[in-house]
Amino acid sequence: MSVKDIARRQMQSRINKSAMASALHLQVPKEGWIALVRNALGMSGAQLGKRLSLSRGRISQVEKSEVDGRVTLRSMQELAEGLGCRFVYAIIPESGDLGDVVEAQARKKATALVKRAATHMALEKQSLRDEQNKAEIERLTRELIQNPPSDFWEA
């Protein structure tokens, strides 16, 4: 295993551990995190604004932009600090395991390769049985995971 492979696996492990945390189950509140935490603390928008040297209108504007999906990471971080909190964001795989994403792509590529070969073989009347095609897809999937080609993420 190369140093590059080891580093990639270590990064995948870090992401998987983050995904395993409660982040997988978090739902963004309809009012947004800023307003939710501010209200939970019993803090008004004016009070938060004063802590950050911002107007109450600016706090309201940032809260609305969060709900609309237009807030910046910097704004979220600044307001989180004003709330006595820490802003954290992450990109996590739907399944919770980055390996599943890699495997799905490898299977997609393997299936396309087998179908392409099957088309040519059918023209020459040398078609494989379904179970042979499935076995070849599984074999290619494992091979692509172990040794991904440079075009692995294309199509």
N, CA and C atoms as an extended XYZ file, in Angstrom:
465
Properties=species:S:1:pos:R:3:atomname:S:1:resname:S:1:resid:I:1 pbc="F F F"
N         0.848       -1.166        0.000 N   MET     1
C         0.000        0.000        0.000 CA  MET     1
C         0.900        1.238        0.000 C   MET     1
N         0.622        2.184       -0.871 N   SER     2
C         1.461        3.370       -0.990 CA  SER     2
C         1.133        4.382        0.112 C   SER     2
N         2.021        5.344        0.285 N   VAL     3
C         1.809        6.408        1.260 CA  VAL     3
C         0.540        7.183        0.903 C   VAL     3
N         0.325        7.371       -0.389 N   LYS     4
C        -0.869        8.079       -0.854 CA  LYS     4
C        -2.136        7.317       -0.446 C   LYS     4
N        -2.125        5.999       -0.597 N   ASP     5
C        -3.272        5.171       -0.205 CA  ASP     5
C        -3.507        5.238        1.299 C   ASP     5
N        -2.426        5.182        2.065 N   ILE     6
C        -2.550        5.248        3.527 CA  ILE     6
C        -3.132        6.596        3.946 C   ILE     6
N        -2.627        7.666        3.340 N   ALA     7
C        -3.130        9.005        3.663 CA  ALA     7
C        -4.609        9.125        3.307 C   ALA     7
N        -4.988        8.584        2.151 N   ARG     8
C        -6.391        8.637        1.720 CA  ARG     8
C        -7.274        7.873        2.700 C   ARG     8
N        -6.820        6.715        3.120 N   ARG     9
C        -7.598        5.910        4.080 CA  ARG     9
C        -7.706        6.610        5.432 C   ARG     9
N        -6.639        7.296        5.847 N   GLN    10
C        -6.693        8.039        7.103 CA  GLN    10
C        -7.698        9.183        7.014 C   GLN    10
N        -7.718        9.882        5.878 N   MET    11
C        -8.693       10.959        5.691 CA  MET    11
C       -10.109       10.402        5.697 C   MET    11
N       -10.315        9.268        5.021 N   GLN    12
C       -11.635        8.640        5.014 CA  GLN    12
C       -12.054        8.265        6.427 C   GLN    12
N       -11.133        7.767        7.211 N   SER    13
C       -11.427        7.376        8.585 CA  SER    13
C       -11.843        8.585        9.418 C   SER    13
N       -11.153        9.710        9.247 N   ARG    14
C       -11.516       10.931        9.977 CA  ARG    14
C       -12.915       11.383        9.607 C   ARG    14
N       -13.225       11.349        8.320 N   ILE    15
C       -14.550       11.773        7.870 CA  ILE    15
C       -15.608       10.818        8.392 C   ILE    15
N       -15.327        9.526        8.336 N   ASN    16
C       -16.291        8.536        8.831 CA  ASN    16
C       -16.566        8.724       10.321 C   ASN    16
N       -15.530        9.013       11.109 N   LYS    17
C       -15.723        9.233       12.542 CA  LYS    17
C       -16.591       10.462       12.781 C   LYS    17
N       -16.368       11.519       12.001 N   SER    18
C       -17.192       12.718       12.142 CA  SER    18
C       -18.639       12.416       11.792 C   SER    18
N       -18.809       11.629       10.747 N   ALA    19
C       -20.160       11.290       10.302 CA  ALA    19
C       -20.884       10.430       11.320 C   ALA    19
N       -20.128        9.617       12.044 N   MET    20
C       -20.747        8.733       13.024 CA  MET    20
C       -21.301        9.523       14.206 C   MET    20
N       -20.795       10.709       14.410 N   ALA    21
C       -21.289       11.538       15.503 CA  ALA    21
C       -22.735       11.927       15.214 C   ALA    21
N       -23.288       12.668       16.097 N   SER    22
C       -24.704       13.009       15.980 CA  SER    22
C       -25.025       13.855       14.752 C   SER    22
N       -24.021       14.339       14.047 N   ALA    23
C       -24.266       15.155       12.863 CA  ALA    23
C       -25.138       14.441       11.841 C   ALA    23
N       -25.060       13.125       11.799 N   LEU    24
C       -25.888       12.364       10.857 CA  LEU    24
C       -27.368       12.574       11.111 C   LEU    24
N       -27.712       12.837       12.343 N   HIS    25
C       -29.113       12.924       12.721 CA  HIS    25
C       -29.595       14.359       12.895 C   HIS    25
N       -28.711       15.318       12.706 N   LEU    26
C       -29.097       16.712       12.871 CA  LEU    26
C       -30.014       17.165       11.747 C   LEU    26
N       -31.004       17.912       12.106 N   GLN    27
C       -31.886       18.547       11.137 CA  GLN    27
C       -31.733       20.054       11.332 C   GLN    27
N       -31.619       20.800       10.247 N   VAL    28
C       -31.527       22.250       10.362 CA  VAL    28
C       -32.893       22.762       10.809 C   VAL    28
N       -32.946       23.511       11.913 N   PRO    29
C       -34.238       24.024       12.373 CA  PRO    29
C       -34.808       25.034       11.380 C   PRO    29
N       -36.124       25.074       11.275 N   LYS    30
C       -36.750       25.949       10.266 CA  LYS    30
C       -36.423       27.418       10.505 C   LYS    30
N       -36.209       27.809       11.757 N   GLU    31
C       -35.869       29.191       12.061 CA  GLU    31
C       -34.370       29.454       11.958 C   GLU    31
N       -33.570       28.407       11.715 N   GLY    32
C       -32.124       28.533       11.608 CA  GLY    32
C       -31.465       28.361       12.963 C   GLY    32
N       -30.178       28.031       12.921 N   TRP    33
C       -29.438       27.778       14.158 CA  TRP    33
C       -29.232       29.035       14.985 C   TRP    33
N       -28.966       30.149       14.320 N   ILE    34
C       -28.685       31.385       15.062 CA  ILE    34
C       -29.886       31.769       15.917 C   ILE    34
N       -31.051       31.856       15.287 N   ALA    35
C       -32.258       32.240       16.022 CA  ALA    35
C       -32.602       31.205       17.088 C   ALA    35
N       -32.447       29.927       16.766 N   LEU    36
C       -32.768       28.875       17.730 CA  LEU    36
C       -31.906       28.997       18.988 C   LEU    36
N       -30.596       29.127       18.799 N   VAL    37
C       -29.692       29.220       19.949 CA  VAL    37
C       -29.912       30.533       20.694 C   VAL    37
N       -30.064       31.621       19.953 N   ARG    38
C       -30.282       32.929       20.587 CA  ARG    38
C       -31.529       32.893       21.469 C   ARG    38
N       -32.618       32.353       20.931 N   ASN    39
C       -33.862       32.267       21.699 CA  ASN    39
C       -33.733       31.304       22.874 C   ASN    39
N       -33.002       30.203       22.676 N   ALA    40
C       -32.799       29.242       23.766 CA  ALA    40
C       -32.020       29.880       24.915 C   ALA    40
N       -31.144       30.821       24.581 N   LEU    41
C       -30.380       31.530       25.607 CA  LEU    41
C       -31.184       32.662       26.243 C   LEU    41
N       -32.341       32.982       25.645 N   GLY    42
C       -33.143       34.101       26.140 CA  GLY    42
C       -32.520       35.442       25.792 C   GLY    42
N       -31.803       35.481       24.675 N   MET    43
C       -31.095       36.680       24.248 CA  MET    43
C       -31.863       37.335       23.104 C   MET    43
N       -32.039       38.630       23.168 N   SER    44
C       -32.715       39.333       22.074 CA  SER    44
C       -31.728       39.596       20.943 C   SER    44
N       -32.272       39.942       19.781 N   GLY    45
C       -31.411       40.294       18.654 CA  GLY    45
C       -30.591       41.529       18.961 C   GLY    45
N       -31.183       42.472       19.675 N   ALA    46
C       -30.471       43.694       20.050 CA  ALA    46
C       -29.309       43.369       20.989 C   ALA    46
N       -29.540       42.451       21.927 N   GLN    47
C       -28.480       42.077       22.863 CA  GLN    47
C       -27.329       41.373       22.147 C   GLN    47
N       -27.655       40.482       21.209 N   LEU    48
C       -26.604       39.816       20.437 CA  LEU    48
C       -25.850       40.835       19.600 C   LEU    48
N       -26.598       41.759       18.987 N   GLY    49
C       -25.961       42.806       18.199 CA  GLY    49
C       -24.993       43.635       19.021 C   GLY    49
N       -25.397       43.980       20.239 N   LYS    50
C       -24.540       44.778       21.111 CA  LYS    50
C       -23.251       44.025       21.444 C   LYS    50
N       -23.371       42.726       21.678 N   ARG    51
C       -22.182       41.915       21.991 CA  ARG    51
C       -21.195       41.892       20.831 C   ARG    51
N       -21.719       42.033       19.598 N   LEU    52
C       -20.876       41.937       18.399 CA  LEU    52
C       -20.649       43.280       17.713 C   LEU    52
N       -21.134       44.357       18.331 N   SER    53
C       -21.070       45.701       17.732 CA  SER    53
C       -21.775       45.730       16.384 C   SER    53
N       -22.934       45.076       16.329 N   LEU    54
C       -23.769       45.067       15.128 CA  LEU    54
C       -25.150       45.583       15.502 C   LEU    54
N       -25.871       46.074       14.505 N   SER    55
C       -27.234       46.539       14.780 CA  SER    55
C       -28.183       45.357       14.909 C   SER    55
N       -29.315       45.590       15.534 N   ARG    56
C       -30.345       44.561       15.659 CA  ARG    56
C       -30.832       44.164       14.260 C   ARG    56
N       -30.866       45.149       13.348 N   GLY    57
C       -31.268       44.890       11.966 CA  GLY    57
C       -30.301       43.955       11.254 C   GLY    57
N       -29.007       44.122       11.532 N   ARG    58
C       -28.000       43.252       10.908 CA  ARG    58
C       -28.139       41.819       11.426 C   ARG    58
N       -28.426       41.670       12.724 N   ILE    59
C       -28.636       40.337       13.295 CA  ILE    59
C       -29.832       39.686       12.610 C   ILE    59
N       -30.906       40.441       12.468 N   SER    60
C       -32.111       39.931       11.807 CA  SER    60
C       -31.811       39.537       10.361 C   SER    60
N       -31.023       40.368        9.694 N   GLN    61
C       -30.649       40.106        8.296 CA  GLN    61
C       -29.840       38.804        8.175 C   GLN    61
N       -28.892       38.596        9.076 N   VAL    62
C       -28.077       37.377        9.040 CA  VAL    62
C       -28.941       36.159        9.347 C   VAL    62
N       -29.850       36.280       10.316 N   GLU    63
C       -30.747       35.165       10.633 CA  GLU    63
C       -31.603       34.801        9.422 C   GLU    63
N       -32.102       35.814        8.720 N   LYS    64
C       -32.915       35.553        7.520 CA  LYS    64
C       -32.058       34.933        6.418 C   LYS    64
N       -30.830       35.423        6.254 N   SER    65
C       -29.965       34.865        5.204 CA  SER    65
C       -29.595       33.418        5.516 C   SER    65
N       -29.514       33.057        6.793 N   GLU    66
C       -29.254       31.657        7.142 CA  GLU    66
C       -30.419       30.787        6.691 C   GLU    66
N       -31.630       31.228        6.982 N   VAL    67
C       -32.823       30.458        6.601 CA  VAL    67
C       -32.919       30.334        5.081 C   VAL    67
N       -32.530       31.399        4.367 N   ASP    68
C       -32.587       31.406        2.898 CA  ASP    68
C       -31.409       30.679        2.254 C   ASP    68
N       -30.426       30.275        3.049 N   GLY    69
C       -29.265       29.567        2.509 CA  GLY    69
C       -28.225       30.477        1.895 C   GLY    69
N       -28.243       31.762        2.258 N   ARG    70
C       -27.298       32.716        1.677 CA  ARG    70
C       -26.262       33.221        2.672 C   ARG    70
N       -26.283       32.702        3.883 N   VAL    71
C       -25.370       33.180        4.919 CA  VAL    71
C       -23.939       32.737        4.610 C   VAL    71
N       -22.986       33.554        5.016 N   THR    72
C       -21.586       33.170        4.814 CA  THR    72
C       -21.084       32.393        6.029 C   THR    72
N       -20.063       31.608        5.810 N   LEU    73
C       -19.454       30.867        6.912 CA  LEU    73
C       -18.890       31.831        7.952 C   LEU    73
N       -18.314       32.918        7.483 N   ARG    74
C       -17.748       33.911        8.404 CA  ARG    74
C       -18.837       34.492        9.305 C   ARG    74
N       -19.988       34.827        8.730 N   SER    75
C       -21.091       35.363        9.540 CA  SER    75
C       -21.551       34.352       10.577 C   SER    75
N       -21.672       33.092       10.166 N   MET    76
C       -22.093       32.053       11.107 CA  MET    76
C       -21.085       31.933       12.247 C   MET    76
N       -19.809       31.988       11.922 N   GLN    77
C       -18.768       31.868       12.938 CA  GLN    77
C       -18.821       33.048       13.903 C   GLN    77
N       -18.960       34.263       13.369 N   GLU    78
C       -18.999       35.458       14.214 CA  GLU    78
C       -20.202       35.434       15.150 C   GLU    78
N       -21.370       35.091       14.618 N   LEU    79
C       -22.558       35.068       15.459 CA  LEU    79
C       -22.502       33.935       16.475 C   LEU    79
N       -21.953       32.803       16.091 N   ALA    80
C       -21.803       31.694       17.042 CA  ALA    80
C       -20.931       32.130       18.215 C   ALA    80
N       -19.838       32.818       17.919 N   GLU    81
C       -18.962       33.305       18.986 CA  GLU    81
C       -19.691       34.300       19.872 C   GLU    81
N       -20.509       35.171       19.261 N   GLY    82
C       -21.303       36.124       20.034 CA  GLY    82
C       -22.314       35.439       20.937 C   GLY    82
N       -22.707       34.240       20.562 N   LEU    83
C       -23.643       33.449       21.364 CA  LEU    83
C       -22.913       32.571       22.386 C   LEU    83
N       -21.588       32.672       22.416 N   GLY    84
C       -20.806       31.834       23.323 CA  GLY    84
C       -20.715       30.403       22.835 C   GLY    84
N       -20.819       30.238       21.533 N   CYS    85
C       -20.806       28.902       20.926 CA  CYS    85
C       -19.675       28.801       19.911 C   CYS    85
N       -19.552       27.647       19.349 N   ARG    86
C       -18.554       27.383       18.313 CA  ARG    86
C       -19.313       26.947       17.069 C   ARG    86
N       -18.965       27.513       15.921 N   PHE    87
C       -19.601       27.139       14.655 CA  PHE    87
C       -18.806       26.007       14.033 C   PHE    87
N       -19.485       24.938       13.684 N   VAL    88
C       -18.864       23.768       13.069 CA  VAL    88
C       -19.664       23.423       11.824 C   VAL    88
N       -18.974       23.125       10.725 N   TYR    89
C       -19.682       22.631        9.543 CA  TYR    89
C       -18.915       21.450        8.993 C   TYR    89
N       -19.640       20.623        8.272 N   ALA    90
C       -19.009       19.419        7.730 CA  ALA    90
C       -19.759       18.959        6.495 C   ALA    90
N       -19.076       18.232        5.669 N   ILE    91
C       -19.696       17.521        4.551 CA  ILE    91
C       -19.550       16.053        4.893 C   ILE    91
N       -20.673       15.388        5.061 N   ILE    92
C       -20.630       13.982        5.459 CA  ILE    92
C       -21.400       13.138        4.460 C   ILE    92
N       -20.959       11.919        4.244 N   PRO    93
C       -21.655       11.031        3.308 CA  PRO    93
C       -23.048       10.683        3.826 C   PRO    93
N       -23.989       10.544        2.910 N   GLU    94
C       -25.365       10.199        3.269 CA  GLU    94
C       -25.427        8.960        4.141 C   GLU    94
N       -24.638        7.957        3.811 N   SER    95
C       -24.685        6.688        4.541 CA  SER    95
C       -23.885        6.732        5.840 C   SER    95
N       -23.052        7.761        5.988 N   GLY    96
C       -22.196        7.827        7.155 CA  GLY    96
C       -20.823        7.224        6.924 C   GLY    96
N       -20.591        6.642        5.759 N   ASP    97
C       -19.314        5.982        5.475 CA  ASP    97
C       -18.834        6.385        4.090 C   ASP    97
N       -17.703        7.052        4.028 N   LEU    98
C       -17.151        7.507        2.755 CA  LEU    98
C       -16.817        6.341        1.835 C   LEU    98
N       -16.500        5.193        2.416 N   GLY    99
C       -16.221        3.998        1.622 CA  GLY    99
C       -17.413        3.583        0.773 C   GLY    99
N       -18.635        3.842        1.270 N   ASP   100
C       -19.837        3.523        0.496 CA  ASP   100
C       -19.913        4.361       -0.777 C   ASP   100
N       -19.473        5.620       -0.686 N   VAL   101
C       -19.478        6.508       -1.852 CA  VAL   101
C       -18.494        5.985       -2.894 C   VAL   101
N       -17.308        5.583       -2.430 N   VAL   102
C       -16.281        5.039       -3.332 CA  VAL   102
C       -16.784        3.744       -3.964 C   VAL   102
N       -17.374        2.873       -3.148 N   GLU   103
C       -17.866        1.599       -3.666 CA  GLU   103
C       -18.979        1.801       -4.697 C   GLU   103
N       -19.871        2.743       -4.451 N   ALA   104
C       -20.960        3.005       -5.400 CA  ALA   104
C       -20.402        3.479       -6.741 C   ALA   104
N       -19.395        4.346       -6.698 N   GLN   105
C       -18.784        4.822       -7.944 CA  GLN   105
C       -18.055        3.689       -8.652 C   GLN   105
N       -17.349        2.862       -7.892 N   ALA   106
C       -16.631        1.727       -8.488 CA  ALA   106
C       -17.622        0.766       -9.137 C   ALA   106
N       -18.737        0.506       -8.471 N   ARG   107
C       -19.758       -0.393       -9.016 CA  ARG   107
C       -20.379        0.204      -10.293 C   ARG   107
N       -20.613        1.509      -10.276 N   LYS   108
C       -21.166        2.186      -11.454 CA  LYS   108
C       -20.212        2.047      -12.642 C   LYS   108
N       -18.925        2.299      -12.388 N   LYS   109
C       -17.932        2.187      -13.458 CA  LYS   109
C       -17.779        0.749      -13.928 C   LYS   109
N       -17.753       -0.193      -12.985 N   ALA   110
C       -17.616       -1.615      -13.327 CA  ALA   110
C       -18.805       -2.077      -14.158 C   ALA   110
N       -19.999       -1.659      -13.780 N   THR   111
C       -21.209       -2.037      -14.521 CA  THR   111
C       -21.146       -1.506      -15.948 C   THR   111
N       -20.710       -0.255      -16.104 N   ALA   112
C       -20.599        0.329      -17.445 CA  ALA   112
C       -19.580       -0.435      -18.289 C   ALA   112
N       -18.455       -0.793      -17.687 N   LEU   113
C       -17.430       -1.548      -18.422 CA  LEU   113
C       -17.944       -2.920      -18.853 C   LEU   113
N       -18.626       -3.609      -17.954 N   VAL   114
C       -19.147       -4.942      -18.269 CA  VAL   114
C       -20.231       -4.847      -19.341 C   VAL   114
N       -21.093       -3.840      -19.251 N   LYS   115
C       -22.149       -3.681      -20.266 CA  LYS   115
C       -21.548       -3.410      -21.640 C   LYS   115
N       -20.515       -2.563      -21.659 N   ARG   116
C       -19.865       -2.254      -22.934 CA  ARG   116
C       -19.252       -3.521      -23.530 C   ARG   116
N       -18.574       -4.290      -22.696 N   ALA   117
C       -17.964       -5.540      -23.168 CA  ALA   117
C       -19.037       -6.536      -23.588 C   ALA   117
N       -20.142       -6.590      -22.837 N   ALA   118
C       -21.227       -7.524      -23.152 CA  ALA   118
C       -21.851       -7.205      -24.502 C   ALA   118
N       -21.944       -5.930      -24.826 N   THR   119
C       -22.495       -5.529      -26.126 CA  THR   119
C       -21.626       -6.065      -27.253 C   THR   119
N       -20.324       -5.885      -27.121 N   HIS   120
C       -19.406       -6.377      -28.155 CA  HIS   120
C       -19.423       -7.908      -28.232 C   HIS   120
N       -19.476       -8.540      -27.075 N   MET   121
C       -19.490      -10.009      -27.056 CA  MET   121
C       -20.783      -10.549      -27.668 C   MET   121
N       -21.889       -9.847      -27.451 N   ALA   122
C       -23.169      -10.287      -28.014 CA  ALA   122
C       -23.126      -10.212      -29.536 C   ALA   122
N       -22.458       -9.185      -30.061 N   LEU   123
C       -22.334       -9.056      -31.512 CA  LEU   123
C       -21.558      -10.231      -32.100 C   LEU   123
N       -20.656      -10.778      -31.301 N   GLU   124
C       -19.851      -11.917      -31.744 CA  GLU   124
C       -20.424      -13.244      -31.244 C   GLU   124
N       -21.653      -13.174      -30.707 N   LYS   125
C       -22.347      -14.358      -30.185 CA  LYS   125
C       -21.524      -15.074      -29.112 C   LYS   125
N       -20.928      -14.273      -28.228 N   GLN   126
C       -20.123      -14.828      -27.133 CA  GLN   126
C       -20.603      -14.289      -25.782 C   GLN   126
N       -21.897      -14.078      -25.646 N   SER   127
C       -22.453      -13.489      -24.425 CA  SER   127
C       -22.204      -14.355      -23.199 C   SER   127
N       -22.015      -13.676      -22.069 N   LEU   128
C       -21.872      -14.356      -20.786 CA  LEU   128
C       -23.248      -14.480      -20.131 C   LEU   128
N       -23.390      -15.430      -19.237 N   ARG   129
C       -24.630      -15.579      -18.483 CA  ARG   129
C       -24.720      -14.442      -17.458 C   ARG   129
N       -25.927      -14.178      -16.976 N   ASP   130
C       -26.134      -13.102      -16.004 CA  ASP   130
C       -25.246      -13.245      -14.780 C   ASP   130
N       -25.137      -14.476      -14.259 N   GLU   131
C       -24.319      -14.654      -13.055 CA  GLU   131
C       -22.844      -14.398      -13.345 C   GLU   131
N       -22.399      -14.672      -14.573 N   GLN   132
C       -21.010      -14.378      -14.938 CA  GLN   132
C       -20.797      -12.863      -15.010 C   GLN   132
N       -21.792      -12.161      -15.582 N   ASN   133
C       -21.711      -10.699      -15.640 CA  ASN   133
C       -21.675      -10.103      -14.232 C   ASN   133
N       -22.526      -10.619      -13.342 N   LYS   134
C       -22.557      -10.116      -11.961 CA  LYS   134
C       -21.231      -10.371      -11.259 C   LYS   134
N       -20.673      -11.546      -11.457 N   ALA   135
C       -19.386      -11.876      -10.845 CA  ALA   135
C       -18.285      -10.953      -11.371 C   ALA   135
N       -18.331      -10.659      -12.665 N   GLU   136
C       -17.324       -9.773      -13.255 CA  GLU   136
C       -17.488       -8.350      -12.720 C   GLU   136
N       -18.727       -7.907      -12.544 N   ILE   137
C       -18.967       -6.576      -11.970 CA  ILE   137
C       -18.388       -6.512      -10.559 C   ILE   137
N       -18.610       -7.547       -9.763 N   GLU   138
C       -18.069       -7.587       -8.396 CA  GLU   138
C       -16.546       -7.578       -8.408 C   GLU   138
N       -15.954       -8.357       -9.293 N   ARG   139
C       -14.494       -8.417       -9.385 CA  ARG   139
C       -13.923       -7.057       -9.775 C   ARG   139
N       -14.528       -6.456      -10.814 N   LEU   140
C       -14.065       -5.141      -11.268 CA  LEU   140
C       -14.269       -4.074      -10.195 C   LEU   140
N       -15.375       -4.158       -9.474 N   THR   141
C       -15.640       -3.193       -8.402 CA  THR   141
C       -14.518       -3.237       -7.371 C   THR   141
N       -14.155       -4.426       -6.925 N   ARG   142
C       -13.066       -4.572       -5.946 CA  ARG   142
C       -11.745       -4.047       -6.512 C   ARG   142
N       -11.497       -4.355       -7.780 N   GLU   143
C       -10.255       -3.909       -8.415 CA  GLU   143
C       -10.205       -2.382       -8.508 C   GLU   143
N       -11.327       -1.774       -8.890 N   LEU   144
C       -11.376       -0.315       -9.013 CA  LEU   144
C       -11.216        0.370       -7.654 C   LEU   144
N       -11.730       -0.251       -6.606 N   ILE   145
C       -11.563        0.315       -5.264 CA  ILE   145
C       -10.089        0.252       -4.859 C   ILE   145
N        -9.436       -0.859       -5.140 N   GLN   146
C        -8.024       -1.034       -4.774 CA  GLN   146
C        -7.096       -0.155       -5.601 C   GLN   146
N        -7.395       -0.031       -6.903 N   ASN   147
C        -6.539        0.724       -7.826 CA  ASN   147
C        -7.398        1.638       -8.693 C   ASN   147
N        -7.896        2.731       -8.131 N   PRO   148
C        -8.757        3.606       -8.932 CA  PRO   148
C        -7.976        4.285      -10.061 C   PRO   148
N        -8.510        4.240      -11.274 N   PRO   149
C        -7.846        4.911      -12.396 CA  PRO   149
C        -8.014        6.428      -12.275 C   PRO   149
N        -7.273        7.169      -13.065 N   SER   150
C        -7.337        8.634      -12.986 CA  SER   150
C        -8.719        9.175      -13.365 C   SER   150
N        -9.474        8.422      -14.161 N   ASP   151
C       -10.810        8.884      -14.564 CA  ASP   151
C       -11.918        8.278      -13.688 C   ASP   151
N       -11.555        7.825      -12.497 N   PHE   152
C       -12.489        7.121      -11.610 CA  PHE   152
C       -13.785        7.901      -11.373 C   PHE   152
N       -13.686        9.222      -11.176 N   TRP   153
C       -14.874       10.020      -10.837 CA  TRP   153
C       -15.544       10.635      -12.057 C   TRP   153
N       -15.103       10.265      -13.230 N   GLU   154
C       -15.750       10.757      -14.447 CA  GLU   154
C       -16.835        9.778      -14.846 C   GLU   154
N       -17.999       10.304      -15.105 N   ALA   155
C       -19.194        9.534      -15.512 CA  ALA   155
C       -19.557        8.387      -14.650 C   ALA   155
